[in-house]
């Protein structure tokens, strides 16, 4: 009796997974196409970089900066130091 119950549960689990796979195929979103930029010179203008460093012990440093690649100037930045108190 226990073996039949386990087999039934396994078959139901496989059937459920097959149903989910079928539903994913049917409900798949439509094809999406990229739109061209109005101004091709503005494409890729800003570069965003983030970083973090753990110096050991109870201190870590993290931050980010945004660079305007056309002018080379830093548009925004954040530099933080976090110390864990014991």
DAZI-V483125 format. One record per residue. N is the residue number from 0. PSI is psi in radians with two decimals (NA if undefined). D_FIRST is the distance of its C-alpha to the first C-alpha in Angstrom with 1 decimal. Layout:
((N,PSI,D_FIRST) (N,PSI,D_FIRST))
This chain:
((0,-0.73,0.0) (1,-0.64,3.8) (2,-0.69,5.5) (3,-0.67,5.3) (4,-0.76,6.4) (5,-0.69,8.9) (6,-0.71,10.0) (7,-0.72,10.7) (8,-0.69,12.6) (9,-0.75,14.5) (10,-0.72,15.5) (11,-0.66,16.7) (12,-0.75,18.6) (13,-0.72,20.3) (14,-0.69,21.1) (15,-0.74,22.6) (16,-0.69,24.7) (17,-0.67,25.9) (18,-0.75,26.9) (19,-0.69,28.8) (20,-0.75,30.5) (21,-0.75,31.6) (22,-0.67,32.9) (23,-0.65,34.9) (24,-0.71,36.5) (25,-0.72,37.5) (26,0.29,38.7) (27,2.36,40.5) (28,2.74,43.9) (29,2.84,47.1) (30,2.39,49.2) (31,2.35,51.5) (32,2.48,55.0) (33,2.55,57.2) (34,2.54,60.5) (35,2.51,63.8) (36,2.56,65.7) (37,-0.64,68.9) (38,1.76,70.7) (39,-0.37,69.6) (40,-0.40,71.7) (41,-0.15,69.4) (42,2.26,66.3) (43,0.53,65.0) (44,-0.66,67.8) (45,2.42,65.9) (46,2.25,64.0) (47,2.25,61.7) (48,2.45,60.9) (49,2.75,59.0) (50,2.80,58.8) (51,2.56,57.6) (52,2.32,58.5) (53,2.05,57.3) (54,0.09,60.2) (55,2.86,58.4) (56,-2.13,58.6) (57,0.30,58.4) (58,2.41,60.1) (59,2.61,58.9) (60,2.49,60.9) (61,2.83,59.7) (62,-3.08,61.3) (63,2.87,61.8) (64,2.61,64.8) (65,2.16,65.5) (66,2.32,68.2) (67,1.94,70.2) (68,-0.27,70.4) (69,-0.76,73.5) (70,-0.34,75.6) (71,0.11,74.0) (72,2.62,74.0) (73,2.07,71.2) (74,-0.73,70.1) (75,2.61,67.8) (76,2.76,66.6) (77,2.20,64.8) (78,2.11,65.0) (79,2.64,63.3) (80,2.26,62.9) (81,2.16,60.2) (82,2.24,60.7) (83,2.19,57.9) (84,2.45,59.4) (85,NA,58.1))
